[in-house]
């Protein structure tokens, strides 16, 4: 593709140099640049792509896209723009053939429930014979293979590449998660979202956004673009205060649907029932009532399944058929995932890493009526420090025994993270064990018949990140190992 053609899709670049040149690739990592490619210099939290322009040119870049003006002696074509991330998204979309224009795209945003809702929607759309790809925290399904996810919502270049791959593999729809970081950084710019889904908003990522209002506005950008699209559908949680704020904002939109347990919801769940085998409830929609059965447990999964059912219906699926399909929905990796089956006590692993997420997981656990709840949890390093004591308070209030341990400390000192968190405890009935493996072992060894052990924070993750190094660590595998060890000791 000629650079002249690409410029037509960009936001008013100031061009210095030749534009009738062939472009064969696009990169924002200077190490990946090849001869004939464009290099887009992105400013990151740790590195500035502008510092690597010289390396990109040395490796064969024929055009540079940057927020800084070219040096006086520059002979390489230079596109001076206002926002590199917007430029990258525009270029990635065009160079991949604008794949989202040829598929139905559903994007789920919110603090909690994104992964489960996107997973369920992916399952329901495939069940309805609408071949569906998926992009989210756990994995990317391209329609031909599953790939390990690197980000909840990848950078625009990778995102558009995945969409193009899905289209090539015959996908007619995509179910994806939209993180607030991705929305704020324009990673989804150019992606046509036909259905935007809002789950909830609770405290998280304030280290990045600064306030709940800014966090909310980042999420809201997804709905702005979908509402502007002819036929765009908005599916919003009516029981969440931020969701009601969104509903009020878009009350005049032609296709906005609410879901929840309240009487005013367009898709309403009533009479929910929970046990170890799953959840059931009655779905009310325009005077009809359908019995929903799901193998997923807990009230928060009522909301997640409602969101998925409402979105699938809005996207053209038969409601009765999707309700029937829900009873065979898959287990969501690391989301109240049961480690033990039919044992004397129960072990669950959950991704809960926010105060609200932990409250929901513990409420779900309490609803199963165990003898005691023993909770292992930690707080991630290099993330919102303000939520750490709130996590401890949530764990203490919802558990009989609390064990505070290390999560992904990243570059921080695990002991300092634990010290920050323990300030939220009101009582002394808790234990601090920095070694996560040991903490899991202690929790399981203290479990009696009928008890429930909840291991929270990391869910599906198969690593623990310490000082920039990811060490192999899977809560599910470790819990099974420790369970076997404890059972052998008790014989």
ZAMARGU-4260 file (C-alpha; in steps of 0.2 Angstrom, whole numbers, plus 5000, padded with zeros to 4 digits):
<rodrens>
0) 5000/5000/5000 | 5006/5017/4996 | 5010/5030/5010 | 4999/5042/5000 | 4984/5031/5003
5) 4987/5028/5021 | 4989/5047/5025 | 4971/5049/5018 | 4965/5039/5034 | 4975/5049/5046
10) 4970/5064/5057 | 4979/5078/5047 | 4997/5073/5048 | 5011/5086/5044 | 5021/5077/5031
15) 5039/5080/5027 | 5047/5069/5013 | 5041/5058/4999 | 5024/5050/5001 | 5023/5040/4985
20) 5032/5025/4993 | 5027/5007/4996 | 5023/5002/5014 | 5024/4984/5018 | 5023/4984/5037
25) 5018/4994/5053 | 5027/4993/5070 | 5028/5002/5086 | 5042/4991/5093 | 5058/4997/5085
30) 5066/4980/5086 | 5053/4973/5075 | 5055/4986/5061 | 5060/4979/5044 | 5064/4987/5027
35) 5050/4996/5020 | 5040/4998/5036 | 5032/5012/5046 | 5038/5015/5064 | 5025/5024/5076
40) 5033/5031/5091 | 5022/5029/5106 | 5025/5037/5123 | 5023/5024/5137 | 5024/5024/5156
45) 5042/5018/5156 | 5049/5020/5138 | 5047/5033/5125 | 5046/5027/5107 | 5054/5044/5101
50) 5070/5038/5109 | 5071/5023/5097 | 5067/5032/5081 | 5085/5031/5076 | 5086/5012/5078
55) 5070/5010/5068 | 5077/5020/5053 | 5093/5010/5055 | 5083/4994/5053 | 5074/5000/5037
60) 5059/5011/5042 | 5055/5022/5027 | 5042/5032/5037 | 5041/5039/5055 | 5025/5044/5064
65) 5029/5054/5079 | 5022/5068/5090 | 5038/5077/5088 | 5044/5087/5073 | 5058/5079/5062
70) 5076/5085/5065 | 5083/5097/5052 | 5095/5084/5044 | 5081/5070/5043 | 5080/5062/5026
75) 5067/5049/5031 | 5048/5053/5027 | 5041/5060/5043 | 5023/5061/5048 | 5021/5074/5063
80) 5004/5070/5072 | 4995/5076/5088 | 4992/5058/5095 | 5003/5043/5091 | 4991/5031/5098
85) 4976/5037/5087 | 4988/5037/5072 | 4993/5019/5076 | 4975/5013/5077 | 4970/5022/5061
90) 4985/5014/5052 | 4982/4997/5059 | 4964/4997/5054 | 4967/5002/5036 | 4982/4990/5034
95) 4972/4976/5040 | 4957/4979/5028 | 4946/4986/5042 | 4940/4969/5048 | 4927/4974/5060
100) 4917/4982/5046 | 4914/4964/5040 | 4909/4956/5057 | 4897/4959/5072 | 4907/4965/5086
105) 4901/4965/5105 | 4913/4973/5117 | 4910/4971/5136 | 4917/4984/5148 | 4916/4986/5167
110) 4926/4983/5183 | 4920/4965/5186 | 4912/4952/5175 | 4920/4956/5159 | 4928/4940/5156
115) 4914/4929/5161 | 4901/4939/5151 | 4912/4939/5135 | 4915/4920/5138 | 4897/4916/5139
120) 4892/4927/5124 | 4906/4919/5114 | 4898/4902/5118 | 4880/4908/5115 | 4885/4915/5098
125) 4894/4900/5092 | 4879/4889/5098 | 4868/4900/5087 | 4879/4895/5072 | 4886/4912/5072
130) 4905/4908/5071 | 4913/4919/5084 | 4930/4924/5089 | 4935/4930/5106 | 4947/4943/5114
135) 4949/4944/5132 | 4959/4942/5148 | 4961/4923/5148 | 4964/4919/5129 | 4961/4924/5111
140) 4951/4913/5100 | 4954/4917/5082 | 4942/4904/5075 | 4956/4892/5071 | 4966/4892/5087
145) 4967/4898/5105 | 4981/4910/5109 | 4987/4914/5127 | 4981/4932/5130 | 4995/4945/5133
150) 4982/4959/5138 | 4964/4960/5141 | 4963/4972/5126 | 4979/4972/5116 | 4987/4987/5108
155) 4978/4992/5092 | 4990/4984/5080 | 4988/4967/5088 | 4970/4970/5090 | 4967/4973/5072
160) 4978/4959/5067 | 4968/4947/5078 | 4952/4953/5070 | 4959/4951/5053 | 4964/4933/5057
165) 4947/4929/5064 | 4939/4936/5048 | 4950/4925/5037 | 4946/4910/5048 | 4927/4912/5044
170) 4922/4921/5060 | 4906/4932/5058 | 4906/4939/5075 | 4918/4944/5089 | 4915/4944/5108
175) 4928/4954/5117 | 4933/4963/5133 | 4936/4982/5133 | 4947/4988/5147 | 4947/5006/5153
180) 4966/5007/5149 | 4963/5002/5131 | 4948/5014/5129 | 4958/5028/5136 | 4973/5024/5125
185) 4963/5023/5109 | 4967/5005/5106 | 4949/5001/5100 | 4949/5017/5089 | 4942/5011/5072
190) 4934/4995/5078 | 4915/4995/5074 | 4907/4989/5090 | 4889/4984/5086 | 4884/4980/5104
195) 4892/4988/5119 | 4890/4980/5136 | 4892/4988/5154 | 4893/4976/5169 | 4897/4988/5184
200) 4910/5000/5190 | 4919/4999/5207 | 4935/5005/5213 | 4950/4999/5203 | 4964/5007/5192
205) 4963/5024/5201 | 4982/5024/5201 | 4980/5026/5182 | 4963/5036/5181 | 4965/5046/5196
210) 4946/5047/5201 | 4931/5036/5199 | 4923/5050/5187 | 4938/5049/5175 | 4937/5030/5176
215) 4919/5030/5172 | 4922/5042/5157 | 4935/5031/5150 | 4922/5017/5150 | 4909/5028/5143
220) 4919/5031/5127 | 4914/5014/5121 | 4896/5019/5122 | 4898/5035/5113 | 4905/5026/5098
225) 4892/5013/5098 | 4878/5025/5100 | 4884/5035/5085 | 4883/5019/5075 | 4867/5016/5065
230) 4859/5001/5074 | 4872/5001/5088 | 4865/4992/5104 | 4869/4997/5122 | 4866/4984/5135
235) 4868/4991/5153 | 4867/4985/5171 | 4852/4994/5178 | 4856/4989/5196 | 4873/4997/5196
240) 4873/5016/5200 | 4885/5020/5186 | 4875/5009/5175 | 4860/5020/5178 | 4870/5035/5175
245) 4874/5028/5158 | 4856/5023/5155 | 4851/5041/5158 | 4864/5048/5147 | 4857/5037/5132
250) 4839/5036/5137 | 4834/5043/5119 | 4845/5031/5110 | 4835/5019/5099 | 4842/5003/5105
255) 4847/5003/5123 | 4843/4988/5134 | 4844/4987/5153 | 4846/4971/5163 | 4846/4967/5182
260) 4835/4961/5196 | 4825/4977/5198 | 4808/4979/5191 | 4812/4992/5178 | 4825/4981/5169
265) 4821/4976/5151 | 4829/4959/5155 | 4825/4954/5173 | 4830/4939/5184 | 4818/4934/5198
270) 4818/4920/5210 | 4837/4915/5209 | 4842/4899/5217 | 4860/4894/5221 | 4869/4878/5225
275) 4885/4869/5221 | 4878/4862/5205 | 4875/4880/5198 | 4862/4893/5197 | 4844/4895/5191
280) 4832/4910/5189 | 4817/4915/5179 | 4821/4928/5165 | 4807/4940/5162 | 4806/4949/5145
285) 4791/4958/5139 | 4779/4948/5148 | 4787/4931/5144 | 4796/4921/5158 | 4809/4908/5154
290) 4818/4897/5166 | 4837/4899/5165 | 4849/4886/5172 | 4868/4889/5172 | 4882/4878/5179
295) 4890/4894/5186 | 4887/4899/5204 | 4883/4915/5213 | 4873/4931/5211 | 4886/4939/5201
300) 4885/4926/5188 | 4866/4929/5187 | 4871/4947/5181 | 4885/4940/5169 | 4873/4927/5161
305) 4859/4940/5160 | 4871/4952/5151 | 4876/4938/5139 | 4858/4933/5135 | 4852/4951/5133
310) 4867/4954/5121 | 4865/4938/5111 | 4846/4942/5109 | 4850/4960/5104 | 4862/4953/5091
315) 4849/4943/5083 | 4849/4926/5092 | 4833/4917/5097 | 4830/4920/5116 | 4823/4904/5120
320) 4837/4894/5111 | 4850/4904/5120 | 4842/4902/5137 | 4841/4883/5133 | 4860/4883/5128
325) 4865/4892/5145 | 4863/4876/5155 | 4878/4869/5146 | 4889/4884/5147 | 4907/4881/5150
330) 4917/4884/5166 | 4926/4900/5165 | 4944/4898/5169 | 4949/4905/5186 | 4931/4912/5190
335) 4924/4903/5205 | 4932/4888/5197 | 4930/4872/5208 | 4946/4863/5211 | 4939/4848/5221
340) 4924/4838/5216 | 4913/4829/5229 | 4926/4830/5243 | 4924/4833/5261 | 4927/4851/5259
345) 4927/4863/5244 | 4941/4873/5236 | 4938/4887/5224 | 4950/4898/5214 | 4943/4915/5209
350) 4951/4930/5200 | 4944/4943/5212 | 4957/4957/5214 | 4946/4971/5219 | 4936/4975/5235
355) 4920/4972/5226 | 4926/4957/5217 | 4931/4949/5233 | 4914/4954/5241 | 4905/4946/5227
360) 4915/4930/5228 | 4913/4928/5247 | 4895/4932/5246 | 4894/4918/5233 | 4904/4906/5244
365) 4892/4910/5259 | 4877/4906/5249 | 4883/4889/5247 | 4881/4887/5266 | 4898/4880/5270
370) 4904/4877/5288 | 4918/4890/5288 | 4925/4901/5274 | 4944/4901/5274 | 4951/4915/5262
375) 4968/4916/5254 | 4971/4933/5246 | 4984/4946/5241 | 4985/4963/5232 | 4995/4966/5216
380) 5010/4977/5216 | 5012/4993/5205 | 4993/4995/5206 | 4981/5005/5215 | 4987/5006/5233
385) 4971/5013/5240 | 4961/4997/5237 | 4973/4987/5247 | 4965/4990/5265 | 4948/4989/5257
390) 4953/4971/5251 | 4958/4966/5268 | 4942/4973/5275 | 4931/4964/5262 | 4941/4947/5266
395) 4939/4949/5285 | 4920/4953/5284 | 4916/4939/5273 | 4927/4925/5280 | 4930/4915/5296
400) 4948/4913/5293 | 4959/4926/5283 | 4976/4923/5276 | 4985/4938/5268 | 4998/4933/5256
405) 5008/4939/5241 | 4999/4941/5224 | 5009/4948/5209 | 5021/4960/5219 | 5029/4965/5202
410) 5042/4978/5207 | 5036/4981/5225 | 5042/4973/5241 | 5028/4959/5245 | 5030/4963/5264
415) 5026/4981/5261 | 5011/4977/5250 | 5005/4966/5264 | 5008/4980/5277 | 4997/4992/5267
420) 4983/4979/5266 | 4983/4974/5284 | 4978/4992/5289 | 4961/4987/5283 | 4959/4973/5296
425) 4948/4978/5311 | 4953/4962/5321 | 4968/4952/5325 | 4960/4936/5318 | 4971/4935/5302
430) 4987/4927/5297 | 5001/4934/5286 | 5011/4922/5275 | 5021/4930/5261 | 5025/4913/5252
435) 5009/4910/5242 | 5012/4891/5241 | 5014/4890/5260 | 4998/4901/5262 | 4988/4889/5251
440) 4994/4874/5261 | 4990/4882/5278 | 4973/4886/5272 | 4969/4869/5265 | 4977/4860/5281
445) 4965/4870/5292 | 4949/4865/5282 | 4937/4853/5290 | 4923/4844/5283 | 4910/4855/5275
450) 4922/4870/5275 | 4926/4881/5259 | 4943/4887/5254 | 4943/4902/5243 | 4960/4907/5234
455) 4957/4924/5227 | 4967/4936/5216 | 4975/4927/5202 | 4962/4915/5195 | 4967/4909/5178
460) 4985/4915/5179 | 4999/4903/5177 | 5013/4914/5184 | 5018/4925/5199 | 5027/4940/5194
465) 5041/4945/5206 | 5054/4959/5202 | 5050/4958/5183 | 5051/4939/5182 | 5036/4928/5179
470) 5038/4912/5189 | 5027/4897/5185 | 5013/4897/5198 | 4995/4891/5195 | 4983/4893/5210
475) 4973/4878/5204 | 4988/4867/5201 | 4996/4872/5218 | 4979/4869/5227 | 4977/4852/5220
480) 4995/4847/5225 | 4992/4854/5243 | 4975/4846/5244 | 4983/4829/5240 | 4997/4832/5252
485) 4985/4836/5266 | 4973/4821/5263 | 4988/4809/5263 | 4994/4817/5280 | 4976/4814/5287
490) 4975/4796/5282
</rodrens>
